[in-house]
């Protein structure tokens, strides 16, 4: 969550706010919690500051060894994706039994998909419209190319609130040249609100559960948790 503050704010970075389509002065917060049939339980949150376009602090810490000082240093040194990975590892190590790892596009990247699979979780991420390649029927496509290919196949789902289409694909979780290829099967879903006529109002979601339906993917992302004992780790 971001809250725009005018003028100079000590230690605040300048992230791009996709809601207002402008740069704001506000520290984004990585927060995660446990979604269960009985409600949502916040587990942890951490401010993410980074080193880009960050206002200088007006004063230092009285004790650099304090937890506040250490948290500040982590916020400066680590990206939101690194903070997410640390949070997931702590949650799994503490014995939390979850089935899903769900997060928005800020976390939709190969390393986090691999993180979910390596911990026995199904991933459900909104994905950025970047240069990531997805393999469909043996051919490689980027997000915008997939939208042009499948947009006419989108049909009303979730009671008519959305128009969506899902299809099987593969993504290579390899992140550097030294690693071997790691192609994994995924479901990709293109969707947009029915009443949103903005040509850029569509989103691409990735799900590692090949059996889940389009309606259920939307329900999960909107916050309707799994039934039973297993819960959902949600990041935003």
Order of alpha helices (4+ residues) and beta strands (2+ residues): beta-beta-beta-beta-alpha-alpha-beta-alpha-beta-beta-beta-alpha-beta-beta-beta-beta-alpha-beta
